Amino acid sequence: MENEKIESLEIKLDGLIYQEIQEYCTKYSADETEFVNAVMIRFFKENKKNHDTMRKGYAEMSEINLDICNEFEGCEKDVSSKFEQGI
């Protein structure tokens, strides 16, 4: 994290989560701040990836829905014309 601007944020953690962080950092000789930063970076990357995947899925689904609507529009016109003809 050299040459990066360091900001401070106070957060309140559940006691068990805080204890697990402390135990992990002690066991693996990790710095708590670096650990939390790494976890947050991973969270944001995964969250962005999930959102991008969902956004792509919705876009693909909208195209499929449009195709379905277009297909049924023709069917509806056929049915309407048959009703108008009295068939």
C-alpha positions in Angstrom: 0.0 0.0 0.0 3.0 2.3 -0.5 2.3 5.7 -2.1 -1.4 5.3 -1.7 -3.6 7.7 0.2 -4.6 6.1 3.5 -8.1 6.9 4.8 -9.5 5.8 8.1 -13.0 4.3 8.7 -14.4 3.3 12.0 -16.7 0.3 11.8 -18.6 -1.7 14.3 -18.2 -5.5 14.0 -20.0 -8.3 15.6 -17.8 -9.7 18.4 -17.5 -13.1 16.8 -16.4 -11.6 13.5 -13.8 -9.4 15.2 -12.5 -12.4 17.2 -12.2 -14.4 14.0 -10.2 -11.6 12.4 -7.9 -11.4 15.3 -7.4 -15.2 15.5 -6.7 -15.4 11.7 -4.2 -12.5 11.8 -2.5 -14.0 14.8 -2.3 -17.5 13.3 -1.0 -16.3 10.0 1.0 -13.3 11.3 -1.1 -10.9 9.2 -1.7 -7.3 9.8 -5.4 -6.6 10.6 -5.6 -3.5 8.4 -4.1 -5.3 5.4 -6.4 -8.3 6.0 -9.5 -6.2 6.1 -8.4 -4.2 3.0 -7.8 -7.5 1.1 -11.2 -8.8 2.1 -12.9 -5.6 1.0 -11.1 -5.6 -2.3 -12.2 -9.2 -2.9 -15.8 -8.4 -1.9 -16.0 -5.4 -4.3 -14.5 -7.4 -7.2 -16.9 -10.3 -6.6 -19.9 -8.0 -6.1 -19.1 -6.1 -9.3 -18.7 -9.4 -11.2 -22.0 -10.7 -9.9 -23.8 -7.4 -10.9 -22.2 -7.5 -14.3 -23.4 -11.1 -14.8 -26.9 -10.2 -13.7 -27.0 -7.2 -15.9 -25.8 -9.2 -18.9 -28.5 -11.9 -18.1 -31.3 -9.3 -17.9 -30.1 -7.8 -21.3 -30.2 -11.3 -22.9 -33.6 -12.0 -21.4 -35.0 -8.7 -22.7 -34.0 -9.7 -26.2 -35.7 -13.1 -25.8 -38.8 -11.5 -24.4 -38.9 -9.1 -27.4 -38.6 -12.0 -29.8 -41.5 -13.8 -28.0 -43.6 -10.7 -28.1 -43.0 -10.2 -31.8 -43.9 -13.8 -32.5 -47.2 -13.6 -30.6 -48.0 -10.2 -32.3 -48.4 -12.1 -35.6 -50.6 -14.7 -33.9 -52.8 -12.1 -32.4 -53.3 -10.4 -35.7 -54.3 -13.7 -37.3 -56.8 -14.4 -34.6 -58.2 -10.8 -34.7 -58.6 -11.0 -38.5 -60.4 -14.3 -38.2 -62.8 -12.9 -35.6 -63.5 -9.9 -37.8 -64.2 -12.3 -40.7 -66.6 -14.2 -38.5 -64.6 -17.5 -38.7 
